[in-house]
Amino acid sequence: MIIESNVGALHGNLLIALGTSIVSGEYPAGQVLTLDGVSAQHGMSRSVAREAIRVLESMGMVESRRRVGITIQPADKGMSLIPG
């Protein structure tokens, strides 16, 4: 059980970090990231990074495609991280 909750916390922390970077413009629309790059930059496993990317993709903030990478979507396509 401890491992599962730790993975959930890692996933949540990465999700917040990536989402904040996208919303703030640190990752501009059109920038392409790689799963390896995201996991290395944040010191997380690929599986944790993959799950965070899936959530961001479901929110419309990124688009993930094989052999292309993870493309940051324009702000008008994505949802805000802050409910309002």
N, C-alpha and C positions, 0 to 999 in steps of 0.2 A: 504493500500500500504506500509506503513512503516513496518508493521510486515513482509510482504513478502521479502522486501529487507534486513531486519535484519536477517531473516532465511537464505537467500542466502549468506550473509556475514559470518554467523556462519558456514555454510556448507563449504564455501571456506577456511576459516581459519582452520577448522578441517582437511580438505582434504590436505592442505599444511603441517600441523603439522604431520599427520600420514604418508604421503608420504615421508617427509624428514626423519622421524624416521626409515622408512623401508630402504630407500636408504643408510642412514648412517650406518646401521647395528645395531642400537639400538634395533630393533626388528629383530632378525636373522631369516633366512629361517627355516621354520618348527615350529616356535613358534605359539602357538594357543592363540588368544585373544577372549574375549567375548564382545558382544555388550554392555552389562551392564558395563563391565570393562572399555571399551573405553569411553562410555558416562560419567561415573563417574570420570575417570581420567582427562577428558578435560572439565568437567562441562557443558556438552551439553545434550540435550534431546536425547532419543533413536532414534527418527525419524530423527534428524539431523545426528547422528552417522550412522544410517542405510543408508542414502543417500550418505554419504562420502564413506562408505564401498562399495556401489554399483559402484561408479565411479572407485575406486581402483581395484575392481574385473574386471571391463571392460578393465582396463589397464593391467591386468594380474599380478598385484602385490600381490593380496590376493585371496584366495578361501574361499567362505563362504558356510558352509553346516550345515543343521539342526542337532541338537544334537551333533555336533562336535565343531563348533565355526568358527572363522575366522583364517585361516592358512596363514601365511606369505609364499609367494612363493620365490623360488630361484631367484637371480638377473637376470639370463639369460632368465627367463620366463617373467619378468616384463619389462615395458618400463621406460625409464628415465623420470624424471619430467622436465628435462631441454631439450627443443627441440634442435636438433643439426644436 
